[in-house]
Amino acid sequence: MQAVRETIYGFKAKWFDQHAQMHRNFNVRYFTDTNHVEILDTKSNKLFLKKTECPTTITPKDFFLGGKVVLFGRHFELVDYLDAFTANTLSKQAQKSCVLISHIPALGALFTQIQHNQLTISYAKMFLKERNPIVIIEVVGENAIERLPQVVNSVQSRFNNNNSFEVPTSTLEAQKLHDMYVEKPWTSPATFTNCTCCVIQPHVLKEGHVGAVIDAILDCGLQITALELFNLDRASAAEFLELYDGVVPHFNEAVDHLTSGPCIALELQGTGEVVQRFREIAGPWDIDMARELKPSTIRARYGHDRVQNAVHCTDLPEDGILESQYFFDILARK
């Protein structure tokens, strides 16, 4: 009986070596049937990583042109296809498209519909256009250019607001929007005044709950004044969480989780004590306590444990501005 050939995706990839301050080039092969990966260092032409089982957070949907995959603490950016099979297969399965939205109350519903339709969020950022906040979301998925307008139409009909969305209907239009809004370095509209920081953790993105978290925030009267999707390396995640190093027993696990995939950072504003208001919406960091005492909070609904507790929220009022600055100023300048 003839053996069935295992499906293997091949990519040219690069990884930024912090110590050497340079990019290193690799060939990454992903074995879809067994969730294994093999990595070759192209400079030495030697195996950098022999065929090894991937972390459980990795799925075939993570492998697309332009994607950033976290493998064993390293962020590999997939910059080109390695072979014709991968190119022919994924050029259809991993098509890119994007949508612009200016009606922020509909943002949660848009994220929800995108994820419910099995489209992967590869980029998201808020910027100002003629002083109005706009969010661009880029997605990857099978026939994304054809399917994304249908997703947007369903959200438009719910909010009866057709002028607040822009979505391409052709490959050319999608490329133009990508070049204009993804490739250009738009300045974040973060205000760094009377604000707090929320970080939606990677598992929430994986499980499709981003929209529900955003709706919970907006429903409680807080405003989103900045938003961006980040792929944090370990140094950046550890620097952001360094206040907890030596204070909580699961510091290393928290850093690992924050680097296990993309996260979304938000700057939130509102009246009164904004930091405390969002802490109440987020709920206790101990998930068991949150479910027992405050079952309607974000962490009670979408957290799994003390590490994967759905969202990071600022603890102290004086840290709200500092944490917002870390994402929307310091990381932006990096």
N, C-alpha and C positions, 0 to 999 in steps of 0.2 A: 504494500500500500504506500502511495506517495505521501511524504511528509508535508504538512501544511507549513508554508513559509511564514515566519513571524514578521509582523509589520514593524518596520524600523523607520523612524524619522531622523534625518540627518541635517544638522545646522552648522554653519560657521558662526562662532560665538566669540565674544571678547569679555574679559573680566579685568576690572581696574585693580591693580595691585597697589594697595595703600602704602606699603613699605618702599617700593621702588618708584612710586608715583608715575606709573605708566600702565598702558593697556597691554594685556597678554592675550594672544589669540589661540583658540582651541577649536577642535571639531567635537561636537556633541552629538551622540547617537542615543535616541530614546526608543526603547523596546516597549511598544504600546501594550502588548499582550500580557507582559509580566511586570510592567511598571519598573523596569530596570534602566539604568543609564550607564554609558561608557564615554569617557572624555579623553581626547588625545591632545597633547601639547604640540602645536604645529611647528614651533621653533626647534624643539629637540626631536620631534617625530617619535616621541615615546608616550606610553600611556600615562596620563595624569591621574586617571581613576579607572581601574578595571571595572568590568561589568558588575554593577552593584544595585541592589534594590533601592528605589527612591524613597524619601520620606513619604508618609501616608498623605501629606498635604498636597503632593504633586499628582496631577491628573493629565491625560492627553490634551485637555483644553488649554493647558499652560504653554504648550509648544506651538508658537505661531511666529511669523516673521515680524521682528520688532519687539517681541515679548521679552520680559525679564524673568528668568527662572532662578529661584533660590535653591541651590543644591549644596547641602552640607556647609552652610554658612557663607557661601560665595554667591554673588549675584552675576549670573551669566546673561549678557544681552545677545539675543539671537539676531544676527545682522544679515545673514544670507542663507539660502538653501545650499545643502551640501551635495545634493544629487537630484536628478530629474524626477525620480519617483516622489520625493518629498515635495518638490515644487509643484508637480502636476496634481498631487493629492490635496495639498493644503491651500493651494491658490483658490480652490473652490470652497473648501471647508472652513478656511480661516480668512474670509473676506472682511475688509475693514470698512466701516462707515462711521458717521458722526452726526450729532444733533446739537443744535444751539437752543437754549431755553432761557427766556427772560422772565417768565412768570414763576418766581421762586416758590410760591405755595404749591405748585404742581410738581416740584422737583422730586419729592419722595415718591409720588405715583409713577413718575417717569423711570426712576431707578428700579422700582418694583417690577414694572412691566418689561423693562429691558432684561432683567435677570430671570423673570418667569418665562421669557421666550428663549432662554438658553443662549443669550448673547453675553459674551465676556467683556467686562469693562476694562479697557486697556489704558485709558487716560481720562482724567476729569480735572477741570480747573475753573474757578470763578475769576472773572476779570471785569473791568469797567469799560463800557462802550458808550460814549456820549453821557457819561456819569451814571449810567444805568447798569446794575449788576447782571451779568450774563454768565451762564455756565455752559461750557462745552464738554460733552461726553463722547469719547470715541469708543467704539465697540468692535469686537471681533467675533465672527461666527459664520456659519454656512449661509450663503446668499444674504449677507447682512444688508447690502444695498437695496435689495428688493424687500426685505422683511422689516427693516427699521421704520420706514414710513407708515407701515401698518400699525406698528407699536405706538408711534407718535399720534396717529389718528385716534386711537382708542383713548389716549390721555386727553387729547384736544376735546373730544366729544364730552368727556366727563367734566371738564372745566369750562367748556364753551368759550375757549380762548384760542382762536386760530392764528392770531398775529404774533404770538409769543414763542413760536417754534420755527426753526429752520432745519430742514433735513434734506439731504441730497437724494436725487432719484437716478443718478447715473454715476459711473466710475469717475468720470471727469469732474463732476460737481463735488464728489467726495474728496478727491485729491485736492481740489482748490480750497475747500474748507480746512483740510488737514494742513496745507501749506500756510494758510492765513492764521489759523488759531492754535495749532499744535506745535508747529515748527518755530513760530515766532515767540520770543520771550516776553509775553504780556506780564505786566507788573501786577502783583496780587493787590486786591483792594483792602487788605487787612488794615484795621484802624489802630490797633494796639492801645485802645482806651476803653476802660470799663468793660473788659472782655474776659472770657474764659476759653480754654482750649479743650476740644473733644477730639479724640482719636478713635475712629471706628476700626476695630481690630481685624486682622486678616481673615479669621474664621467667619466673621459676619459677612464679608464679601463672598467668600466661598459658598456660604449657605443661602445667599440671596436675600439677606435681611437689611441691606443698606437703606432702602426706601422706607421701611418700617421705622428704623432708628431716626431718620431725618423727619418723618412725620411726627414722631413722638416729641422731638425737639420743637418743631414749629407749632404743634398743637398746644404747647405749654407757654407760648408767647415769646420765646426767644428768637432772635434774628440770626441768620447765617450771614456773616459779613466777609468771610473768606472760606474757600474750599479748594482742596487739591488732593489728588491721589499721589502717594509716595511709595517708592520701593526703598526701604531703609536698609543700609548695610549694618553690620553688627556694631561698628564703631559709633555710628550715628544713634542707633537705638540705645546703646549703653550710655551715651552722653546725655540723651534726653531723660533717661530713667535713673541717672546717677544718684539722685536724691534718695532713692530706695535701696541703694547698694549697702548692704550690712544692716539694713533696717528690717527688711522682709526676707523670709527664708527662701523665697522662690524668685529672687532677682534674676538669676541666669536663665531660668525658664521663661520669665517674662520677656527678656531680651530676645531669646530664641523665637518666641511666638511672634513678636513684633516684626521680625525679619523673615518670617515663614512665607510671606506673600505680600501683595500690596495692601496698604492701609489708606484710609481717607482722614485727613486732618481738617478740622473746622475751627474757625474763630466764631464765637457766639457772643452776641450782645443782648442787653435787655435792661429794664429798669431795676433799681434796687441792687441787692447783692448778687451779682450775676454768677459768681463762682459757686455760692451756696445754692442758688436756684438750680443750677445744672447738676450739682451733686445730688440733690433731692430727686431730680428726674432720672439720673443714672442709677441710683440705689446703692446699697452697701456693696463693697468690693467682695465680701464673702457671699457667694451665690446662695448657699443654704439659708443664710440669714435674710438675704433679699427675697427669696421665695416665700419664706415664712412670714416676714414682717411687712414687706412692700412688694407684693406679687405683680403689681402693674408697672414696675419700673423697668428700664431698659435692660439692666443686668439680670433681673429675675426672668425676663422673657427670652433673652438671647445669649446669656452667658452659660458656660458649661462648668467652670470651676474658678478658683481664685486667680488662675493665670489667664485662661480664656474667659474673661468676664465681660466681654462684648465691647466695652468702651473704656478708654482712659479718660479720667476727668481730673482737672486741676484740684488739688487739695486745699491750698491756702490762697486767700484773696490776693496777696501780694505776688503770687506766682502766675496769675492768669495772663498778664501781659507778657511775662518772660517766656512762658510756654508757647504762646502764640507767636512771639518773635522768633523762637527757635525754628518753627516750621516755615513761616512765611517771610522771614528775613534771612536768618543764618543759613538754612538749607538752600534757599533760593540763590544766595550768593555763592554757595559751593558749586 
